[in-house]
């Protein structure tokens, strides 16, 4: 497949959304795996000692609790969702993967091996 040729936004006709809408929203949810003991995104970057419980806890909470609350919300609102999924999450969180598969309207956008590996 060949990508389309380059076109600068200033040379394109204005984008028109259906029904004259002025804003589009693309709901996305990141399901990520962070490797225990390796540096990664930190809400408290000065905590560098292992185990760095504060930085680990907010990541772990999402996969144990937060994701299920968000899945319920999107079900309740009957909204399709794009799940940004790191590959190792598939190995470590099979229950989450099963829940994603149960939603045929949802899209999966793969995004790297994990959130600690350089070049993810």
KAUR-V264489 format. One line per field, one symbol per residue. ss: DSSP state (a for helix, b for strand, c for the rest). phi: phi as a letter, one per 30 degrees, with the letter a starting at -180 (. if undefined). psi: psi as a letter, one per 30 degrees, with the letter a starting at -180 (. if undefined). Layout:
BEGIN
ss->???
phi->???
psi->???
END
This chain:
BEGIN
ss->ccccccccaaaccccccaaacccccccbbbbcccccccccccccccccccccaaaaaaaaaaaaaaaaaaaaaaaaaccccbbbbcaaaaaacaaaaaaaacccccbbbbcccccccccc
phi->.cddddbdedccdedcdehidcbcbbdbbdcbccdeicdaebdbdddcdcdcedddddddeedcbeedddeddddddhcdbccdbdedddddbddddeddddcdddcccdbidaccdeid
psi->kklllkkkeffllkkklkggkfkkkjkkkkjlkkkkfkkakkfiffjfkkkieeeeefeeeefeeeeeeeeeeeeefhklkkjjkkefeeefifeeeeeeffiffklkjkileagfkkg.
END
